């Protein structure tokens, strides 16, 4: 769950929830991938899975290495927002070695992988630009892509995914109006192991489809709930208003301002205008 403030550590609850511990062997068992998940590192608790994944990448970890935490206590989302993943959630990071041309597509790969897995549960999803996954208009997943680019080469990239699985957002009144979880929407707890396996398979399928990237871009674009809406965009210290007209192939938002000028927003936060 993403928020503009630091949340105190509290324990989420799910009625009759059975604690499900996760080990590397659990994840790798019957995992049908060729690249992602061949090495899995699991921690009981971490401040941030992305930080550990970046450390492993700098040490030469193989592409597809996955870092998981049973709980994440100081995670972060986009725009330096806090993201807390207590036990019952999924907090994982995937190490990749994309080409520079593939790098902009990773936000699409990550958000679509999450959407595919949620839709297999029978829930409909939408994506709020650039990569917030929504269920019934509420945020269920946050994604953070971090990379190390040296000159014209990408040393590594890390896809961080925080997915609300078995928890009750009512335990955090501050975000209950804007966030949800899979167990909350389905009325039952889910296997995090199966969800993790699904995420890794879907992420690999989409990532390996990136030499062209057109199909991934089109599917991501068509899932964006933002397009065609009047929005407000904060990008850095600057705010913009207009209609979210389209997106470029690099994932940038094309915003039509009231004066008719079309501008390109590379990174920012979008909210629908009331």
N, C-alpha and C positions, 0 to 999 in steps of 0.2 A: 504494500500500500504506500502511495506517495503522498507527501504532505509538505507544507511549507515550514513546518516547525519540527523540532525534535520531540518525538513521542516518548513518554516514559515506558519502561519495560513492563508490560503486563501480559498475563497469560490468556491467550484466546482459549475458548472452550467449544466443543461440539458435543451435543448430547450423546451419551453412550459411545464416545469415540474410543476406539482401541488404538493404543500407541503402536505405531509402525516404525520400527527402526530400519535404517537403510544402510547397506554395506556395498562396497564396490561389486562384490559377487552378485548381490541382488540385482543390481542394475545391468550387469553384463550378461546375466543368464538369459538366453534366448533373444539377445539384442541383435536385431537384423540390420547391422550397419557395417560398412567397410572402413570407415574413417573415424566418425565421431563416437566416442565412448569406448574405444579400445583400451584407453587408460582412464580410470575414474579414481578420483581422490575425494574421500569423504571426511569431514570434520564434524564433531559434535556441535561446535559453536565457533563462529567466526565473526569478526567485525564486518568483513566484506569478502565475498567470494571473488569479485573482480580483482581485488588487490592481490590475493594469493595466485590467481590465474596469471596475472601480469608478471608476478615474481617467477612462476614456473616457466612462462614463455621466455623470459630473459635468461633463464638457466638452460634453455634449449629443449623444452618439453615438445613432444611430438604433436603435430597438428591433430586436432580432434580430442585432445585431453580435456576432461571435464572435471571441474572442481565443484563439489556440493557441500552444503552445510545444513545440519539439522535445524539450526537457527542462525539468523544473521542479525547482529545487534547494532551495527553502525553502517548499514548499507546506504547507498545513495542512488537516486534516480537522476533523470535529466535535470539540467539547470541547478545542480548541486542540492536538490531536495533530499530530505531524509527518506529512507525506505527501510522499514523494519519488517523482517520476516521471522516470526516466532515459530516454534515447533508446530507442525501441521501445515505449514506452507512449503513451497518449493523455492529454494534459492540456489541457483547454479550458474556457472560460467563456462563457456566453451572457448578454447583456444583455436584460432584459425590463422592460416597464412594466405590471405587473399591477394590477388593482384591489385594494383591501384585502381584499375577499372572496375573491379568487383566490390571494392570497399563501400561505395555509397549504397549498394544493394543489401548490405547486411541488416539494416533496419527493416527492410521488407522481408528478408528471410526469417528473421526472428519473430516479427509480429504475425506473419502468415503461419509459421510453425505452431505458434500458440493457438491461433484461431482454428487451424485444422484439428488440433487435438480436442479443443473444447467442443467443436461442432460434432465430433464423433460421439460425444455424450448426449447429443440431442439438443444442445443450446445454440441459439443464433448469436453471432458475434458481429461487431463492427470495429473499425479501427479509427481512432481520432489521430489526425496528423500530429507527429509523424509515425508513432508506434505504440500508442496506448490502446490496449485491447479492452473493449467494452462488452458487457452482457447486460441487456435491457437498459442501456444508457449509463451503466455504472462501471467503474474501472475495476478490472479483475486481475490485471497484469501490468507490470512496469518493466521496461527494457532499457538497458544502458549499453551502448557500444563504445568501447575505448580502443584506441590503436596507437601504435608507435610507427610513425612514417619517417624514414630517413632518406632525404633527397627525393628520388623518384621511385623508391622501393618501400613496400610495407614490411616492416620487420615482423609484426604480428598484429592481430586484432583479437579482441575478447568480446564475446556476446554475453551480457549478463541478463538473466531472466529471473524475475520475482513473481511468482504466481500464487494467488490466494486460493488454496485448495480446501483444507479442513479447518475452518475458523468462522467465528461470528463477528461481523464488523460492528455489531451493537456493543461489543465490549470496548469499542473506541468511539464514543459519541461524536468526537471531532470530525470523523471521516465517514460516519455511517450513512450520511446522505449522498455521498459520492462514490463509495466503494462497495464491492460485493465479493462473494467467494463462490466457488463451484458447489461446495456442500450446502451453502445457504440457498442457492438457486435450485438445486436438485432435491433438497430435503434429506440428504443422506451423505455419509462420509464416503470418500473415494480412496482408492489405492494410489498413494503418491508414487510408488514404484512403477506402476503401469503408466502414470502420467509422465514420469521422467523418461521412460523408454520411448513413449510416443513422441515427446518433444525432441529427443535425439534423432529418431528416425526421420521425422518430418524436417528438421533442420538440415540433416544431411541431404535429403532428396532435393530440397530447394537450393542448397548451396552448390551441389554438383550440377544443377541446371543453370548456373550463372555464366558459363562462357558466353552465352547469348544474353540472357537476362530479360529479354522482352516479355516472356510469359509471366515471370515473377513480378515484373513492374506492373503489367496490366492487371493482374489479379489483385495486387496491393492497392492500386489506384481505384479499382472498382469497389473495394471494401471500405474506402474512406468515407466516413459519415460527414466529414467536414466540407466536402466539395459542394458548391452551389449555395452555401449558407453565408449569411452575413456574420462576420467574425471580428473579434479583436485579437490582435497578435502582439505579444511582447517579445521583442528580440533584443537581448542585451538591455540597455537602458532606454530603448526606443519603443514606442507603441504605435501600432498601425490599426486602421479600421478599413473594412471593405468587404468584398465578396471573394471567398476562396474559390477562384475560378477553375484552377487545374493544378497539376503537379508536373514538374519536369522529370525527365528520366533519371536524374541524379537524386530524386526525392525532395527537391526544393518545392516550396509552396508558391504558386503564382496568385498574387492577390491583386484584384482590381479595386483601386481606390475610388472614393467618391468623385474625384476629378477626372476619372477615366484612365489614369495612369496605371500601367501594369508593372508591379514590382515583384522581385524574386526574394523569398525569405528562405535562407539556407537553414537556419536553426531558430527555434523560438517556441513559445507556448501559446496555444490557441484556445479561445473560449467563444462560445456562441453569443452573439449580441442579443440582449433581451429587448 
